[in-house]
Structure formats: C-alpha cells, structure tokens
Amino acid sequence: MKKNMGNTDRTIRVIVAIAFGALYFTGSVTGTFGMVLVVLGGIFLATSMISFCPLYTLAGMNTCEKRKI
C-alpha cells in the first residue's frame, strides 16, 4: 500500500475519532447511531495509523506531501 494521507489529514481523523468515542462513552449518543460513530471512529483511527485510505484511491485523491529529492 502506498501512503495517500498527509499529516494534517491524519491529525484531523484522530481528533474526530476521539470526539466520536467521547460522545458514545459519555452517553451523549446511544443506540444504532452511537455504534455507527464508534465504528467510524475505529476506521478513522486505523486509516490514520497506516496513512492509507481506500476511498482516496477510488476517488484518485492524495493528501500526502510531495517529497523533494
């Protein structure tokens, strides 16, 4: 897998995942919607850790900074 996520994108995903988890575990969001948020938060954390988003590949996007050689 080739990296396609930049540092800013990864940071935003981690913050959103933490917010989703906080909403669910404090009881602010419950039920099916709460579980959907937890799953999305897990996906956001996983994709930010490996710096690869499969949806970016399908859309032809790349937020990774270009390296100067």
N, C-alpha and C positions, 0 to 999 in steps of 0.2 A: 504494500500500500504506500502510495506516495502522499506525503503530507499536503493538505489543501486548506489548512486553517492557520491563521495568523494568531499572534499573542493576544491582540485586542479581542478577537472573536472568542478565543478560548476563555479569557477572563470574564467576558460577559456571560458566557454559558455557565460557568461555575457559579457566578453570582445569582443567576436566575434559578439554577438548581437548588442552591441553598435557600432561596426565597420560597420555592415550591415546597421543599421539605419543612421549612418553618411553618408555613401555612397549614400543612397537613398535620404535623405533630403537635401543634398548639391547639388543634381542634377548630381552627377558623374555617377550614374547608373539609367537608366529610363526604362520605358516600362514594359513588362512582366517580364523580368529578375529582375528588381528592385522590383517589387511586390513579386516575389518569395523570394528574400532576406529579405524583411520585414516580410513575413510570417515565414520564418525560424528563423529569429531573435526573433520573438514573441514566437515561440515554444521553442527556446533555453532559453529564459527568464523564461517561465512558468515551464519548467522541472528543471531548476536550483533552482527556488524558492521552489519547493516541493521535491527536491532531489530524484526524481524518473524519470527514462527514460524507457518507454515501450519497446523500441528497445533493451535495455540492457537485459531485461527479456527474450525476444525472442532469443537473442544470448547467454544467460547464463553468461553475464558479470556482474561484481560488482566491482566498484572502491571505495567503501566505506571502510574506515579503520576499521580493526577489533578492537573491544573494549576488553580491558583486565579486567577480573573480579577478 
